[in-house]
Amino acid sequence: GQQVQQSPASLVLQEGENAELQCNFSTSLNSMQWFYQRPGGSLVSLFYNPSGTKHSGRLTSTTVIKERRSSLHISSSQTTDSGTYLCALGLHSNYQLIWGSGTKLIIKP
Amino acid sequence: DTTVKQNPRYKLARVGKPVNLICSQTMNHDTMYWYQKKPNQAPKLLLFYYDKILNREADTFEKFQSSRPNNSFCSLYIGSAGLEYSAMYLCASSRVGLYAEQFFGPGTRLTVL
């Protein structure tokens, strides 16, 4: 079965609202990374967060290993936050990243 | 400097012609990766080098070659491009260890005509 479940698949919010994106994983974790995907396909690294909570401006990432989940919180969303967000799980057993299917976020003005 | 560089940023190729993409990093990372990214799909790992050892994914084994002449550089080579090779190609690097963050380059957009 799929090792990383990302939700929601899409999210539409009004500017100023908060966004909560989730990744749930079914296997043991080595690392968790969050990316923003630009329209052309290149990736912007947002967080490397194998455990605990990290902050960067309006973004917060929380990984709870025991509960096998990681979240990305965007506070006071802006239209420029619109795009696709990907989580990627790194496994203990090999070098691969297991990717979530992505959340398409649309922030309306 | 935690950047991974890729050249060229855009590449136009003809069907049947070879394509060579270049990646470099100066973080002394022992592992370098190549991914293929198509619209609405997750990045697909094509191959990676751990030090001088090349590991290629089974389903892309015959389609992509790579070389790593030194620790900093890694290339991705397509011997005969097909239309299905049109995609974004992402290079990444990491250090082997318990917590191995992968650092990604900006990508090369390959269009095959």
Backbone of each chain as ProteinMPNN parsed JSONL, in Angstrom:
{"seq_chain_A": "GQQVQQSPASLVLQEGENAELQCNFSTSLNSMQWFYQRPGGSLVSLFYNPSGTKHSGRLTSTTVIKERRSSLHISSSQTTDSGTYLCALGLHSNYQLIWGSGTKLIIKP", "coords_chain_A": {"N_chain_A": [[0.824, -1.196, 0.0], [0.198, 2.364, -0.201], [2.766, 4.341, 1.076], [2.925, 6.927, 1.923], [0.518, 9.212, 2.647], [-1.018, 12.015, 1.494], [-2.841, 14.857, 2.422], [-5.262, 17.596, 2.341], [-6.203, 16.694, -1.066], [-6.72, 18.899, -2.565], [-7.159, 22.366, -1.771], [-9.047, 25.149, -1.097], [-8.947, 28.454, -0.185], [-9.764, 31.59, 1.389], [-7.905, 34.605, 1.147], [-5.876, 35.31, 3.914], [-6.888, 33.386, 5.577], [-6.01, 30.41, 7.468], [-3.958, 27.656, 6.494], [-3.869, 24.129, 6.571], [-1.923, 21.411, 6.019], [-1.477, 17.94, 5.513], [0.565, 15.042, 6.074], [0.53, 11.616, 6.237], [2.165, 8.699, 7.306], [3.057, 5.289, 6.76], [5.195, 3.814, 7.494], [8.424, 3.298, 9.031], [10.215, 6.186, 9.928], [12.837, 8.102, 8.538], [13.466, 10.618, 7.691], [11.766, 13.723, 6.995], [10.64, 15.808, 4.505], [9.426, 18.929, 3.308], [8.134, 20.465, 0.42], [7.677, 23.195, -1.859], [6.17, 23.352, -4.929], [7.052, 24.885, -7.84], [5.259, 26.461, -10.583], [6.529, 25.663, -12.987], [7.671, 23.283, -12.294], [9.972, 22.99, -10.788], [11.446, 22.565, -7.523], [11.014, 24.031, -4.335], [12.632, 23.944, -1.37], [11.079, 23.7, 1.709], [10.992, 22.775, 4.404], [13.123, 20.712, 6.302], [12.397, 18.252, 8.334], [12.667, 15.964, 10.506], [11.645, 15.398, 13.011], [9.619, 16.887, 15.587], [8.973, 20.455, 15.832], [9.207, 23.087, 13.493], [9.823, 26.433, 12.466], [9.257, 28.913, 9.969], [8.986, 31.997, 9.103], [5.74, 32.584, 8.101], [5.218, 29.94, 8.02], [4.89, 26.707, 9.457], [6.157, 23.619, 10.434], [5.331, 20.446, 11.661], [6.336, 17.4, 12.907], [5.327, 14.342, 14.084], [6.523, 11.568, 15.239], [5.631, 9.275, 16.603], [2.915, 9.268, 16.058], [2.972, 9.051, 13.416], [2.827, 11.142, 11.481], [3.042, 14.235, 9.669], [2.798, 17.719, 9.484], [2.022, 20.73, 7.682], [1.694, 24.023, 8.291], [0.216, 26.972, 7.266], [0.029, 30.214, 8.051], [-2.188, 33.039, 7.988], [-2.767, 33.189, 5.111], [-1.633, 34.019, 1.798], [-2.192, 35.207, -1.557], [-0.009, 34.578, -3.073], [0.861, 32.241, -1.972], [-0.347, 30.234, -3.26], [-0.3, 27.147, -4.996], [1.374, 23.978, -5.485], [2.027, 21.707, -2.908], [4.364, 19.475, -1.633], [5.091, 16.576, 0.264], [7.792, 14.569, 1.429], [9.064, 11.49, 2.296], [11.809, 10.135, 3.923], [13.408, 7.046, 4.046], [14.635, 4.656, 6.469], [15.819, 2.472, 5.347], [16.844, 2.801, 2.77], [18.083, 5.05, 0.201], [16.038, 6.405, -0.887], [13.464, 8.86, -1.491], [10.148, 8.869, -0.502], [7.338, 9.987, -2.0], [4.593, 12.158, -1.278], [1.324, 12.635, -2.739], [0.749, 15.227, -3.164], [-0.612, 18.475, -2.39], [-2.838, 20.682, -3.754], [-2.968, 23.995, -3.441], [-5.105, 26.737, -3.347], [-5.377, 30.115, -3.073], [-7.667, 32.536, -2.687], [-8.224, 35.963, -3.578]], "CA_chain_A": [[0.0, 0.0, 0.0], [0.907, 3.624, -0.307], [3.446, 4.597, 2.327], [2.71, 8.318, 2.307], [-0.787, 9.734, 2.246], [-1.026, 13.449, 1.687], [-4.216, 15.385, 2.356], [-6.211, 17.193, 1.3], [-5.659, 16.741, -2.419], [-6.807, 20.306, -2.945], [-7.674, 23.212, -0.697], [-9.332, 26.505, -1.559], [-9.143, 29.326, 0.97], [-9.715, 33.032, 1.168], [-6.694, 35.231, 1.655], [-5.948, 35.606, 5.34], [-7.191, 32.175, 6.328], [-4.873, 29.518, 7.715], [-3.995, 26.383, 5.767], [-3.26, 22.989, 7.279], [-1.674, 20.309, 5.106], [-1.076, 16.769, 6.3], [1.124, 13.823, 5.505], [0.541, 10.468, 7.137], [3.022, 7.675, 6.729], [2.766, 3.96, 7.316], [6.441, 3.096, 7.691], [9.307, 4.017, 9.947], [10.674, 7.437, 9.327], [14.201, 8.584, 8.71], [13.424, 12.065, 7.518], [10.58, 14.258, 6.338], [10.882, 17.097, 3.876], [8.293, 19.601, 2.66], [8.542, 21.263, -0.725], [6.72, 23.933, -2.663], [6.475, 23.114, -6.337], [6.777, 26.031, -8.706], [4.46, 26.069, -11.756], [7.345, 24.992, -13.991], [8.045, 21.945, -11.831], [11.12, 22.979, -9.872], [11.054, 22.43, -6.124], [11.575, 24.902, -3.318], [12.632, 23.242, -0.092], [10.488, 24.498, 2.783], [11.44, 22.275, 5.69], [13.635, 19.387, 6.587], [11.899, 18.144, 9.696], [12.455, 14.559, 10.873], [10.818, 15.31, 14.217], [9.441, 18.154, 16.277], [8.35, 21.597, 15.178], [10.107, 24.1, 12.941], [9.12, 27.628, 11.988], [9.92, 29.775, 9.006], [8.014, 33.033, 8.752], [4.342, 32.176, 8.338], [5.119, 28.489, 7.864], [5.274, 25.857, 10.577], [6.095, 22.192, 10.176], [5.363, 19.609, 12.865], [6.394, 15.963, 12.648], [5.139, 13.535, 15.286], [6.906, 10.238, 14.768], [4.776, 8.237, 17.221], [1.615, 9.293, 15.397], [3.263, 8.851, 11.998], [2.255, 12.23, 10.699], [3.729, 15.507, 9.592], [1.887, 18.747, 8.998], [2.538, 22.033, 7.266], [0.696, 25.041, 8.615], [0.474, 28.288, 6.69], [-0.851, 31.179, 8.711], [-2.501, 34.275, 7.245], [-2.379, 32.837, 3.739], [-1.599, 35.067, 0.777], [-2.421, 34.648, -2.903], [1.275, 34.052, -3.565], [1.067, 30.901, -1.411], [-1.007, 29.271, -4.14], [0.597, 26.23, -5.682], [1.34, 22.585, -5.023], [2.933, 21.393, -1.802], [4.696, 18.049, -1.596], [5.901, 16.048, 1.359], [8.613, 13.434, 1.0], [9.529, 10.708, 3.447], [13.034, 9.392, 3.719], [13.347, 5.794, 4.789], [15.864, 4.153, 7.086], [16.392, 1.322, 4.654], [17.557, 3.123, 1.529], [18.293, 6.467, -0.031], [14.933, 6.974, -1.639], [12.392, 9.648, -0.906], [8.805, 8.431, -0.864], [6.645, 11.255, -2.166], [3.146, 12.282, -1.218], [0.712, 12.951, -4.031], [0.666, 16.68, -3.303], [-1.82, 19.264, -2.1], [-2.934, 21.888, -4.566], [-3.538, 25.062, -2.605], [-5.549, 27.926, -4.069], [-5.756, 31.189, -2.165], [-8.43, 33.547, -3.431], [-8.082, 37.312, -3.002]], "C_chain_A": [[0.861, 1.25, 0.0], [1.51, 3.985, 1.041], [3.249, 6.012, 2.82], [1.369, 8.782, 1.753], [-0.794, 11.229, 2.531], [-2.461, 13.959, 1.526], [-4.258, 16.848, 2.792], [-5.548, 17.235, -0.077], [-5.689, 18.171, -2.953], [-7.483, 21.081, -1.834], [-7.842, 24.616, -1.246], [-9.672, 27.36, -0.351], [-9.211, 30.781, 0.526], [-8.42, 33.577, 1.771], [-6.888, 35.606, 3.126], [-6.284, 34.39, 6.192], [-5.932, 31.334, 6.51], [-5.065, 28.214, 6.951], [-3.284, 25.311, 6.577], [-3.153, 21.829, 6.3], [-1.096, 19.149, 5.899], [-0.384, 15.716, 5.442], [1.096, 12.757, 6.574], [1.357, 9.355, 6.494], [2.866, 6.366, 7.49], [4.028, 3.162, 7.587], [7.348, 3.922, 8.582], [10.017, 5.142, 9.202], [12.153, 7.658, 9.558], [14.229, 10.103, 8.62], [12.123, 12.463, 6.854], [10.941, 15.622, 5.767], [9.581, 17.613, 3.267], [8.832, 20.509, 1.567], [7.353, 22.044, -1.269], [7.137, 23.739, -4.113], [6.076, 24.317, -7.153], [5.984, 25.566, -9.925], [5.269, 25.334, -12.816], [7.821, 23.614, -13.582], [9.238, 21.909, -10.906], [10.615, 23.016, -8.434], [11.777, 23.438, -5.251], [11.499, 24.15, -2.002], [12.095, 24.156, 0.997], [11.037, 24.078, 4.143], [12.101, 20.91, 5.524], [13.324, 19.16, 8.051], [11.638, 16.687, 10.081], [11.647, 14.382, 12.154], [10.694, 16.695, 14.836], [8.814, 19.22, 15.405], [9.399, 22.588, 14.72], [9.275, 25.245, 12.381], [9.965, 28.345, 10.951], [8.902, 30.796, 8.534], [6.607, 32.595, 9.104], [4.157, 30.662, 8.264], [5.593, 27.784, 9.125], [5.134, 24.405, 10.155], [6.193, 21.449, 11.499], [5.349, 18.157, 12.45], [6.297, 15.237, 13.981], [5.36, 12.081, 14.889], [5.966, 9.168, 15.305], [3.445, 8.138, 16.503], [1.76, 9.16, 13.884], [2.575, 9.906, 11.133], [3.169, 13.439, 10.725], [2.761, 16.506, 9.0], [2.651, 19.992, 8.599], [1.418, 23.036, 7.475], [1.138, 26.364, 8.004], [-0.496, 29.267, 7.344], [-1.029, 32.416, 7.837], [-2.132, 34.133, 5.772], [-2.483, 34.055, 2.803], [-1.773, 34.412, -0.594], [-1.14, 34.038, -3.47], [1.619, 32.688, -2.968], [0.447, 29.83, -2.309], [0.02, 28.414, -4.865], [0.455, 24.833, -5.099], [2.415, 22.356, -3.976], [3.117, 19.881, -1.733], [5.431, 17.715, -0.306], [6.661, 14.832, 0.833], [9.233, 12.783, 2.224], [10.811, 9.999, 3.087], [13.032, 8.174, 4.61], [14.696, 5.454, 5.413], [16.6, 3.216, 6.14], [17.149, 1.67, 3.385], [17.594, 4.644, 1.352], [17.075, 7.169, -0.607], [14.07, 7.894, -0.801], [11.071, 9.08, -1.412], [7.923, 9.677, -0.856], [5.144, 11.126, -1.912], [2.635, 12.699, -2.581], [0.495, 14.454, -4.218], [-0.665, 17.256, -2.879], [-1.778, 20.504, -2.965], [-3.678, 22.951, -3.765], [-3.875, 26.266, -3.476], [-6.006, 28.958, -3.051], [-6.418, 32.287, -2.991], [-8.296, 34.91, -2.766], [-9.374, 37.794, -2.353]], "O_chain_A": [[2.078, 1.197, 0.177], [0.813, 3.936, 2.055], [3.391, 6.276, 4.014], [1.127, 8.744, 0.547], [-0.599, 11.656, 3.669], [-3.189, 13.547, 0.622], [-3.384, 17.296, 3.534], [-4.445, 17.762, -0.22], [-4.801, 18.593, -3.693], [-8.269, 20.537, -1.059], [-6.905, 25.202, -1.789], [-10.577, 27.031, 0.416], [-8.773, 31.142, -0.567], [-7.918, 33.069, 2.773], [-7.924, 36.144, 3.519], [-5.999, 34.366, 7.389], [-4.934, 31.513, 5.813], [-6.186, 27.733, 6.784], [-2.241, 25.553, 7.186], [-4.163, 21.325, 5.809], [-0.325, 19.347, 6.838], [-0.699, 15.527, 4.267], [1.58, 12.966, 7.687], [1.252, 9.103, 5.294], [2.585, 6.344, 8.688], [3.957, 1.968, 7.877], [7.079, 5.092, 8.856], [10.356, 5.038, 8.023], [12.659, 7.425, 10.655], [14.927, 10.776, 9.379], [11.457, 11.64, 6.227], [11.481, 16.479, 6.466], [8.752, 16.844, 2.78], [9.825, 21.215, 1.742], [6.199, 21.627, -1.161], [8.297, 23.933, -4.476], [4.914, 24.724, -7.162], [6.033, 24.385, -10.269], [4.731, 24.452, -13.486], [8.319, 22.854, -14.413], [9.496, 20.876, -10.288], [9.493, 23.448, -8.169], [12.977, 23.672, -5.398], [10.414, 23.762, -1.568], [12.598, 25.263, 1.186], [11.486, 24.91, 4.93], [11.683, 20.083, 4.715], [13.917, 19.799, 8.92], [10.501, 16.224, 9.992], [11.031, 13.336, 12.362], [11.547, 17.56, 14.637], [8.206, 18.929, 14.375], [10.348, 22.896, 15.441], [8.165, 25.044, 11.888], [11.193, 28.386, 11.03], [8.063, 30.508, 7.681], [6.313, 32.275, 10.255], [3.042, 30.166, 8.432], [6.556, 28.199, 9.771], [4.116, 24.009, 9.586], [7.024, 21.772, 12.348], [4.456, 17.723, 11.722], [7.084, 15.485, 14.894], [4.495, 11.449, 14.282], [5.55, 8.268, 14.574], [2.901, 7.044, 16.352], [0.764, 9.158, 13.161], [1.848, 9.593, 10.19], [3.95, 13.643, 11.654], [1.986, 16.168, 8.105], [3.745, 20.274, 9.087], [0.334, 22.909, 6.905], [2.268, 26.814, 8.194], [-1.711, 29.142, 7.19], [-0.149, 32.787, 7.06], [-1.289, 34.868, 5.256], [-3.292, 34.963, 2.997], [-1.53, 33.217, -0.762], [-1.191, 33.091, -4.256], [2.57, 32.045, -3.413], [0.703, 28.641, -2.12], [1.07, 28.897, -5.29], [-0.46, 24.55, -4.325], [3.565, 22.763, -4.143], [2.153, 19.116, -1.769], [6.283, 18.475, 0.155], [6.215, 14.16, -0.096], [9.842, 13.443, 3.066], [10.89, 9.333, 2.055], [12.694, 8.257, 5.791], [15.747, 5.899, 4.953], [17.83, 3.165, 6.122], [18.016, 0.906, 2.961], [17.192, 5.405, 2.233], [17.082, 8.385, -0.794], [13.953, 7.741, 0.415], [10.903, 8.841, -2.608], [7.781, 10.34, 0.171], [4.515, 10.133, -2.276], [3.408, 13.069, -3.465], [0.106, 14.902, -5.297], [-1.707, 16.612, -2.994], [-0.822, 21.278, -2.925], [-4.862, 22.811, -3.458], [-3.04, 26.75, -4.241], [-6.914, 28.703, -2.261], [-5.801, 32.882, -3.874], [-8.258, 35.007, -1.539], [-9.422, 38.905, -1.824]]}, "seq_chain_B": "DTTVKQNPRYKLARVGKPVNLICSQTMNHDTMYWYQKKPNQAPKLLLFYYDKILNREADTFEKFQSSRPNNSFCSLYIGSAGLEYSAMYLCASSRVGLYAEQFFGPGTRLTVL", "coords_chain_B": {"N_chain_B": [[27.723, 27.309, 1.238], [24.799, 26.05, 0.091], [23.779, 25.261, -2.31], [22.608, 23.546, -5.201], [23.567, 23.211, -8.448], [22.361, 23.371, -11.812], [22.75, 22.673, -15.248], [21.899, 22.741, -18.722], [19.353, 25.252, -17.975], [17.157, 25.135, -19.561], [16.382, 22.946, -22.19], [16.254, 22.052, -25.518], [15.525, 19.392, -27.579], [15.914, 17.153, -30.348], [13.944, 14.412, -31.516], [15.447, 11.281, -31.167], [17.99, 12.256, -30.893], [20.955, 12.726, -28.833], [21.08, 13.687, -25.335], [22.548, 15.625, -22.833], [22.761, 16.34, -19.501], [23.784, 18.461, -16.827], [24.928, 18.533, -13.458], [25.923, 20.083, -10.437], [27.509, 20.335, -7.213], [28.781, 21.839, -4.25], [28.986, 20.955, -1.699], [30.281, 18.811, -0.812], [28.888, 16.447, -0.785], [28.19, 12.967, -0.584], [26.343, 11.573, -2.017], [24.482, 11.736, -4.987], [21.606, 12.499, -6.9], [19.275, 11.812, -9.564], [16.184, 12.94, -10.721], [13.085, 12.571, -12.457], [10.533, 14.731, -13.388], [7.208, 15.032, -14.092], [4.283, 16.87, -15.143], [1.747, 17.074, -12.644], [2.583, 14.772, -11.429], [4.455, 12.938, -8.983], [7.94, 13.482, -8.245], [10.142, 11.259, -9.923], [12.477, 8.923, -9.094], [15.36, 8.375, -10.905], [18.031, 7.48, -10.937], [20.905, 7.118, -8.788], [24.034, 8.197, -7.432], [26.118, 6.813, -5.104], [28.868, 7.88, -3.735], [31.201, 6.589, -5.86], [29.592, 4.708, -6.913], [27.107, 3.658, -9.015], [23.616, 3.553, -8.973], [20.853, 2.38, -10.557], [17.395, 2.731, -11.245], [15.161, 0.003, -11.768], [13.168, 0.164, -13.761], [14.0, 2.165, -15.402], [16.374, 1.589, -16.313], [17.609, 1.105, -18.816], [17.26, 3.422, -20.134], [18.521, 5.696, -19.247], [21.736, 7.055, -18.67], [24.59, 7.725, -16.626], [27.255, 9.721, -15.295], [29.921, 10.323, -13.012], [32.394, 12.184, -12.651], [33.875, 13.369, -10.637], [33.571, 14.232, -7.118], [31.933, 16.476, -7.096], [30.478, 16.779, -9.463], [27.852, 15.576, -11.601], [26.381, 13.842, -14.25], [23.576, 13.453, -16.457], [22.62, 11.316, -18.95], [21.006, 10.9, -21.998], [20.682, 8.673, -24.514], [19.226, 8.514, -26.901], [16.798, 10.577, -27.52], [13.324, 10.476, -26.818], [9.881, 11.432, -27.396], [8.614, 11.027, -24.992], [10.434, 11.679, -23.106], [10.308, 14.291, -22.505], [10.264, 16.533, -19.911], [10.718, 17.802, -16.541], [13.916, 17.737, -15.196], [15.393, 16.919, -12.248], [18.075, 17.448, -10.118], [19.62, 16.254, -7.18], [21.322, 16.312, -4.004], [22.887, 14.677, -1.224], [24.106, 13.978, 2.099], [25.308, 10.951, 3.288], [23.802, 9.463, 6.038], [22.179, 9.342, 9.268], [20.139, 11.24, 9.281], [19.279, 12.416, 6.435], [19.074, 14.984, 4.627], [17.875, 15.945, 1.463], [19.114, 18.042, -0.982], [17.911, 20.09, -3.504], [18.41, 20.958, -6.937], [17.629, 23.638, -9.3], [16.527, 22.503, -11.525], [16.274, 21.158, -14.897], [14.539, 21.961, -17.714], [13.454, 19.855, -20.091], [12.591, 19.64, -23.413], [11.408, 17.66, -25.913], [11.305, 17.418, -29.358]], "CA_chain_B": [[26.879, 27.323, 0.047], [23.989, 24.83, 0.073], [23.058, 25.208, -3.575], [22.884, 22.574, -6.243], [23.436, 23.919, -9.72], [22.066, 22.526, -12.965], [22.897, 23.284, -16.572], [21.281, 24.068, -18.839], [18.049, 25.353, -17.323], [16.2, 24.715, -20.581], [17.032, 22.193, -23.261], [15.394, 21.603, -26.608], [16.207, 18.306, -28.281], [15.154, 16.479, -31.409], [13.746, 12.969, -31.318], [16.541, 10.459, -31.649], [19.286, 12.874, -30.605], [21.382, 12.57, -27.434], [20.929, 14.816, -24.413], [23.433, 15.529, -21.672], [22.434, 17.341, -18.489], [24.873, 18.568, -15.865], [24.597, 18.949, -12.099], [27.102, 20.24, -9.585], [27.311, 20.784, -5.826], [30.064, 22.062, -3.58], [28.781, 20.645, -0.285], [31.01, 17.576, -0.537], [27.929, 15.38, -0.529], [28.628, 11.722, -1.203], [25.279, 10.995, -2.831], [23.806, 12.635, -5.925], [20.414, 11.854, -7.44], [18.54, 12.416, -10.676], [14.752, 12.677, -10.733], [12.277, 13.075, -13.568], [9.279, 15.261, -12.862], [6.216, 15.402, -15.098], [3.15, 17.586, -14.533], [0.781, 16.322, -11.838], [3.167, 13.528, -10.925], [5.552, 13.107, -8.034], [9.258, 13.22, -8.842], [10.475, 9.838, -10.059], [13.912, 8.693, -9.006], [15.911, 7.647, -12.06], [19.285, 6.851, -10.53], [21.704, 7.915, -7.865], [25.417, 7.8, -7.166], [26.697, 6.891, -3.773], [30.301, 7.96, -4.041], [31.401, 6.264, -7.274], [28.738, 3.576, -7.252], [25.868, 4.072, -9.661], [22.435, 2.716, -8.768], [19.784, 2.791, -11.469], [16.11, 2.092, -11.011], [14.966, -1.106, -12.705], [12.308, 0.485, -14.907], [14.606, 3.19, -16.251], [17.768, 1.138, -16.407], [18.191, 1.189, -20.158], [16.919, 4.691, -20.772], [19.354, 6.785, -18.752], [23.086, 6.78, -18.221], [25.101, 8.807, -15.796], [28.66, 9.629, -14.906], [30.306, 11.206, -11.898], [33.85, 12.229, -12.769], [34.418, 13.716, -9.322], [32.542, 14.346, -6.09], [31.07, 17.646, -7.271], [29.719, 16.794, -10.714], [27.142, 14.379, -12.016], [25.657, 14.096, -15.489], [22.505, 12.527, -16.866], [22.752, 11.179, -20.401], [19.977, 10.178, -22.753], [21.344, 8.359, -25.78], [18.335, 8.789, -28.034], [15.625, 11.151, -26.854], [11.988, 10.271, -27.367], [8.925, 12.44, -26.945], [8.249, 10.752, -23.606], [11.467, 12.182, -22.21], [10.018, 15.691, -22.167], [9.972, 16.594, -18.473], [11.684, 18.541, -15.737], [14.894, 16.831, -14.59], [15.864, 17.506, -11.004], [19.24, 16.853, -9.483], [19.669, 16.484, -5.739], [22.477, 15.7, -3.343], [22.749, 14.524, 0.224], [25.192, 13.303, 2.792], [24.832, 9.715, 3.909], [23.747, 9.564, 7.483], [20.887, 9.016, 9.84], [19.184, 12.251, 8.823], [19.912, 12.806, 5.177], [18.286, 15.928, 3.845], [18.245, 16.06, 0.068], [19.101, 19.412, -1.501], [17.538, 20.024, -4.903], [18.731, 22.018, -7.868], [16.467, 24.315, -9.901], [15.947, 21.678, -12.585], [16.433, 21.417, -16.328], [13.31, 21.664, -18.46], [13.785, 19.242, -21.381], [11.495, 19.499, -24.378], [11.83, 16.866, -27.063], [10.399, 17.662, -30.485]], "C_chain_B": [[26.135, 25.987, -0.031], [23.243, 24.699, -1.234], [23.557, 24.067, -4.45], [22.618, 23.281, -7.568], [23.162, 22.933, -10.849], [22.203, 23.328, -14.252], [22.539, 22.275, -17.655], [19.963, 24.116, -18.069], [16.929, 24.911, -18.272], [16.963, 24.028, -21.7], [15.978, 21.748, -24.259], [16.155, 20.538, -27.384], [15.295, 17.72, -29.351], [15.024, 14.994, -31.069], [14.921, 12.211, -31.93], [17.924, 11.02, -31.353], [19.665, 12.674, -29.139], [21.183, 13.857, -26.644], [21.846, 14.581, -23.225], [23.117, 16.674, -20.71], [23.489, 17.288, -17.385], [24.365, 19.066, -14.513], [25.898, 19.1, -11.307], [26.699, 20.718, -8.195], [28.682, 20.898, -5.173], [29.954, 21.796, -2.088], [29.512, 19.373, 0.136], [30.068, 16.427, -0.166], [28.355, 14.12, -1.262], [27.577, 11.114, -2.128], [24.639, 12.065, -3.71], [22.744, 11.847, -6.662], [19.934, 12.581, -8.698], [17.092, 11.948, -10.614], [14.156, 13.213, -12.032], [10.939, 13.525, -12.996], [8.386, 15.665, -14.029], [5.034, 16.076, -14.416], [2.191, 16.646, -13.825], [1.292, 14.951, -11.395], [4.245, 13.857, -9.906], [6.883, 12.905, -8.757], [9.558, 11.729, -8.831], [11.99, 9.695, -10.026], [14.368, 7.852, -10.196], [17.138, 6.838, -11.661], [19.929, 7.715, -9.461], [23.099, 7.322, -7.769], [25.664, 7.895, -5.665], [28.201, 6.784, -3.957], [30.486, 7.638, -5.527], [30.491, 5.144, -7.769], [27.403, 4.071, -7.786], [24.768, 3.055, -9.391], [21.319, 3.227, -9.676], [18.507, 2.029, -11.155], [15.826, 1.094, -12.127], [14.19, -0.691, -13.953], [12.888, 1.571, -15.8], [16.043, 2.841, -16.592], [18.38, 1.407, -17.762], [18.014, 2.565, -20.79], [17.886, 5.81, -20.395], [20.722, 6.256, -18.337], [23.537, 7.951, -17.363], [26.589, 8.627, -15.588], [28.921, 10.634, -13.796], [31.829, 11.274, -11.879], [34.549, 12.633, -11.471], [33.266, 13.933, -8.353], [31.518, 15.429, -6.386], [30.124, 17.557, -8.454], [29.03, 15.453, -10.973], [26.352, 14.717, -13.269], [24.548, 13.068, -15.664], [22.512, 12.495, -18.382], [21.617, 10.339, -20.96], [20.554, 9.933, -24.139], [20.519, 8.73, -27.0], [17.004, 9.271, -27.454], [14.342, 10.801, -27.595], [11.053, 11.319, -26.81], [8.594, 12.274, -25.464], [9.294, 11.232, -22.606], [11.249, 13.655, -21.838], [9.549, 15.765, -20.719], [10.931, 17.584, -17.831], [12.613, 17.496, -15.12], [15.537, 17.544, -13.402], [17.051, 16.721, -10.478], [19.191, 17.173, -7.992], [20.935, 15.856, -5.184], [22.203, 15.598, -1.851], [24.003, 13.88, 0.785], [24.611, 12.044, 3.409], [24.845, 9.886, 5.412], [22.36, 9.26, 7.964], [19.813, 9.993, 9.37], [19.757, 12.881, 7.572], [18.991, 13.698, 4.361], [18.802, 15.96, 2.418], [18.075, 17.509, -0.364], [18.889, 19.342, -3.009], [18.035, 21.216, -5.696], [17.476, 22.595, -8.488], [15.828, 23.53, -11.038], [16.349, 22.111, -13.978], [15.136, 21.006, -17.009], [13.706, 21.144, -19.831], [12.522, 19.118, -22.213], [12.033, 18.775, -25.591], [10.807, 17.04, -28.179], [10.685, 16.677, -31.625]], "O_chain_B": [[26.747, 24.933, -0.197], [22.176, 24.086, -1.273], [24.729, 23.69, -4.441], [21.559, 23.877, -7.766], [23.664, 21.809, -10.845], [21.823, 24.496, -14.327], [22.839, 21.088, -17.524], [19.515, 23.088, -17.561], [15.9, 24.387, -17.844], [18.04, 24.465, -22.103], [14.96, 21.155, -23.902], [17.294, 20.756, -27.797], [14.069, 17.789, -29.258], [15.89, 14.411, -30.417], [15.328, 12.473, -33.062], [18.925, 10.329, -31.543], [18.792, 12.475, -28.295], [21.126, 14.954, -27.2], [21.911, 13.478, -22.681], [23.202, 17.844, -21.083], [24.014, 16.225, -17.053], [23.478, 19.918, -14.446], [26.846, 18.337, -11.492], [25.694, 21.407, -8.02], [29.611, 20.158, -5.497], [30.727, 22.337, -1.297], [29.39, 18.913, 1.272], [30.398, 15.562, 0.645], [28.818, 14.175, -2.401], [27.889, 10.236, -2.933], [24.299, 13.152, -3.243], [22.943, 10.682, -7.008], [20.152, 13.779, -8.873], [16.8, 10.76, -10.479], [14.655, 14.172, -12.62], [10.298, 12.808, -12.227], [8.745, 16.517, -14.843], [4.812, 15.868, -13.223], [1.862, 15.571, -14.327], [0.504, 14.078, -11.03], [4.867, 14.917, -9.959], [6.932, 12.221, -9.78], [9.269, 11.029, -7.86], [12.694, 10.286, -10.844], [13.838, 6.772, -10.458], [17.263, 5.663, -12.004], [19.558, 8.871, -9.254], [23.315, 6.131, -7.99], [25.441, 8.937, -5.049], [28.729, 5.724, -4.291], [29.964, 8.364, -6.373], [30.611, 4.691, -8.907], [26.67, 4.796, -7.114], [24.963, 1.851, -9.559], [20.897, 4.378, -9.566], [18.535, 0.839, -10.841], [16.201, 1.308, -13.28], [14.501, -1.128, -15.061], [12.323, 1.868, -16.852], [16.814, 3.666, -17.084], [19.515, 1.874, -17.865], [18.559, 2.836, -21.86], [18.048, 6.769, -21.149], [20.853, 5.183, -17.748], [22.935, 9.025, -17.38], [27.116, 7.519, -15.692], [28.235, 11.647, -13.667], [32.479, 10.507, -11.168], [35.702, 12.264, -11.247], [32.103, 13.825, -8.741], [30.363, 15.319, -5.977], [29.071, 18.195, -8.45], [29.528, 14.38, -10.63], [25.72, 15.772, -13.339], [24.582, 11.976, -15.097], [22.42, 13.539, -19.028], [21.312, 9.247, -20.48], [20.878, 10.879, -24.857], [21.05, 9.201, -28.006], [16.197, 8.48, -26.966], [14.283, 10.827, -28.825], [11.394, 12.019, -25.857], [8.328, 13.252, -24.765], [9.065, 11.195, -21.397], [11.929, 14.189, -20.962], [8.558, 15.137, -20.346], [11.825, 18.127, -18.479], [12.151, 16.489, -14.585], [16.135, 18.612, -13.535], [17.027, 15.492, -10.406], [18.761, 18.258, -7.602], [21.541, 14.985, -5.808], [21.391, 16.339, -1.297], [24.833, 13.325, 0.063], [23.527, 12.08, 3.992], [25.807, 10.403, 5.979], [21.466, 8.956, 7.175], [18.686, 9.583, 9.091], [20.611, 13.765, 7.639], [18.23, 13.227, 3.516], [20.01, 15.997, 2.184], [17.031, 18.121, -0.141], [19.6, 18.621, -3.709], [18.078, 22.34, -5.196], [16.376, 22.103, -8.237], [14.719, 23.847, -11.469], [16.714, 23.262, -14.214], [14.692, 19.863, -16.9], [14.234, 21.896, -20.65], [11.517, 18.561, -21.77], [12.994, 19.218, -26.22], [9.609, 16.839, -27.982], [10.023, 16.725, -32.662]]}, "name": "protein", "num_of_chains": 2, "seq": "GQQVQQSPASLVLQEGENAELQCNFSTSLNSMQWFYQRPGGSLVSLFYNPSGTKHSGRLTSTTVIKERRSSLHISSSQTTDSGTYLCALGLHSNYQLIWGSGTKLIIKPDTTVKQNPRYKLARVGKPVNLICSQTMNHDTMYWYQKKPNQAPKLLLFYYDKILNREADTFEKFQSSRPNNSFCSLYIGSAGLEYSAMYLCASSRVGLYAEQFFGPGTRLTVL"}
